[in-house]
Amino acid sequence: MSITLFIIILTSLVSIVGFRNQELFDKLKLNPYLIIHKKEYFRVFSHAVLHADWTHLGFNMFTLYFFGSSAEMYFNHFFEHGKLMFVMLYIIGIIVSAIPSIIKHKNDHWYNSIGASGAVAAVLFASIFFDPRMGIYIFLIPIPIPGFVFGIAYLIYSQYMGKKNTDNINHEAHITGAIFGFLFPLVLNPGLFSIFWNGLMGG
């Protein structure tokens, strides 16, 4: 079984149970106040296997399925321990994407966040790193958008919406996860920049 499929199954099972079990839902969600003041560090990880509803779960897992399979393939190709490196991408992506919220809301006992969006953004941008011209389809747009164009637009949109703060989406987690996912392959092997550059230039 691929790592991507395992993550999807695990996340879906926990999320579905959480839909009907408020006690479990409250226990697993990201609450910076409880993490900092009560030392409930497990919440840094557990919130990523929890989702608000079927739409939230479906969108994240649908995205992870397509881009996770791609990223996992690239990691297996370019790294000796590709599966382990892919697992690190996802797990560290969860942590890194949660940091801004933990710092910003460490004293706000009312603040909570859930979902795998930050880690999924890391996987998406790792895929864009390896194939910057990959075609990405967006709803209602009939033609594919090059990955690097989508990536830039994604960051701009997330930054804009994060400043507006008019929805319940953690845009800061998206931005942090995306940047981490793009840089992670370079941290493992700086020489891979040539792969990105050649792909960007169409070489």
C-alpha positions in Angstrom: 0.0 0.0 0.0 1.3 3.5 -0.8 2.0 5.9 2.0 -0.5 8.3 0.4 -3.3 5.8 0.5 -2.5 4.8 4.1 -2.7 8.5 5.2 -6.1 8.9 3.4 -7.6 5.8 5.0 -6.3 6.8 8.5 -7.5 10.4 8.2 -10.9 9.4 6.8 -11.6 6.9 9.5 -10.7 9.2 12.4 -12.6 12.1 10.8 -15.7 10.1 10.2 -15.7 8.9 13.8 -15.1 12.5 14.9 -18.2 13.6 13.0 -20.3 11.6 15.5 -18.2 11.8 18.6 -17.9 15.3 20.0 -15.7 14.1 22.9 -13.1 12.7 20.5 -13.4 15.8 18.2 -12.6 18.1 21.2 -9.7 15.9 22.3 -8.0 15.9 18.9 -8.4 19.5 17.6 -5.6 22.0 17.6 -6.0 24.3 20.6 -2.8 26.4 21.1 -3.8 27.4 24.6 -4.0 23.7 25.7 -0.8 22.9 23.9 1.2 25.6 25.5 -0.4 25.8 29.0 -1.5 22.2 29.5 1.3 20.6 27.5 -1.1 18.6 25.3 1.5 18.3 22.5 -0.3 15.5 20.8 -2.8 18.1 19.4 -0.1 19.4 17.1 -0.4 16.1 15.2 -3.9 14.9 15.9 -5.7 17.9 14.4 -4.5 16.8 11.0 -6.7 13.6 11.0 -9.8 15.6 12.0 -12.2 17.4 9.7 -15.3 19.6 10.1 -17.5 17.7 7.6 -17.6 15.5 4.5 -16.9 18.4 2.2 -13.8 19.5 4.2 -12.6 15.9 4.4 -13.3 15.1 0.7 -11.6 18.2 -0.6 -8.4 17.6 1.4 -8.3 13.8 0.6 -9.1 14.3 -3.1 -6.2 16.8 -3.4 -3.9 14.5 -1.4 -4.7 11.5 -3.5 -3.6 13.1 -6.8 -0.7 15.1 -5.6 0.4 12.7 -2.9 0.8 9.9 -5.5 2.9 12.2 -7.6 5.1 13.5 -4.8 5.6 10.0 -3.4 6.8 8.8 -6.9 9.3 11.7 -7.1 10.6 11.0 -3.6 11.1 7.3 -4.3 13.0 8.3 -7.5 15.3 11.0 -6.1 16.0 9.8 -2.6 17.4 6.5 -1.3 14.8 6.2 1.4 12.0 7.8 -0.5 9.1 6.5 1.5 10.6 7.7 4.8 11.4 11.1 3.3 7.8 11.4 2.1 6.5 10.5 5.5 8.8 13.2 7.0 7.4 15.7 4.4 3.9 15.0 5.6 4.5 14.9 9.4 6.8 17.9 9.5 4.4 19.7 7.2 1.7 19.2 9.9 4.0 20.6 12.6 5.3 23.5 10.6 1.9 24.6 9.3 0.6 24.6 12.9 3.3 26.8 14.3 1.9 30.2 13.2 -1.4 29.5 14.9 0.2 28.1 18.0 2.3 31.2 18.4 -0.5 33.7 17.5 -3.2 32.1 19.6 -1.2 30.6 22.5 -3.3 32.6 25.1 -6.6 32.3 23.3 -8.4 29.4 24.9 -11.3 29.8 22.5 -9.3 29.2 19.3 -9.3 25.9 17.6 -8.2 24.6 14.2 -8.6 21.2 12.4 -7.7 19.6 9.1 -4.9 18.3 7.0 -4.8 21.4 4.8 -1.3 22.5 5.9 0.3 19.1 5.2 -1.6 18.7 2.0 -0.3 22.1 0.8 3.2 20.8 1.6 2.6 17.7 -0.6 1.1 19.9 -3.4 4.0 22.3 -3.5 6.6 19.4 -3.3 4.9 18.1 -6.5 5.2 21.5 -8.1 8.9 21.7 -7.2 9.6 18.5 -9.1 7.3 19.3 -12.0 6.7 23.1 -12.1 4.8 22.9 -15.4 2.4 20.2 -14.4 -1.1 20.9 -15.4 -3.5 21.7 -12.5 -7.2 21.9 -13.1 -9.4 24.3 -11.1 -13.1 24.1 -10.9 -14.9 25.8 -13.7 -11.7 26.5 -15.6 -11.5 24.1 -18.6 -7.8 24.3 -19.2 -4.9 23.2 -17.0 -2.9 25.9 -15.2 0.9 25.3 -15.0 1.9 24.3 -11.5 4.2 27.3 -10.9 1.5 29.7 -11.9 -1.0 28.0 -9.7 1.5 28.0 -6.8 2.1 31.8 -7.1 -1.6 32.5 -7.3 -2.3 30.1 -4.3 0.1 32.0 -2.1 -1.2 35.4 -3.1 -4.8 34.4 -2.6 -4.0 32.8 0.8 -2.1 35.9 1.9 -5.0 38.1 0.9 -7.7 36.0 2.5 -5.6 35.6 5.6 -5.5 39.4 6.0 -9.2 39.7 5.4 -9.9 37.1 8.0 -13.6 36.7 6.9 -13.8 32.9 6.8 -13.0 30.0 9.1 -10.1 28.8 7.0 -6.6 28.8 8.4 -4.8 30.5 5.5 -1.6 30.9 7.5 -1.3 27.1 7.7 -1.7 26.9 3.9 1.1 29.4 3.3 3.5 27.9 5.8 2.8 24.3 4.7 3.2 25.3 1.0 6.6 27.1 1.5 7.9 24.2 3.6 6.8 21.6 1.0 8.6 23.5 -1.8 11.8 23.9 0.2 11.9 20.4 1.8 13.4 18.6 -1.2 16.1 21.3 -1.4 17.0 20.9 2.3 17.5 17.2 1.6 19.5 17.8 -1.5 20.3 21.3 -2.7 21.5 19.9 -6.0 17.8 19.2 -6.9 17.4 22.9 -7.7 18.5 22.0 -11.2 15.5 19.7 -11.5 13.1 22.5 -10.6 14.9 25.0 -12.9 15.0 22.7 -15.9 11.4 21.9 -15.4 10.5 25.5 -15.1 12.4 26.4 -18.3 10.8 23.5 -20.1 14.1 21.6 -20.4 
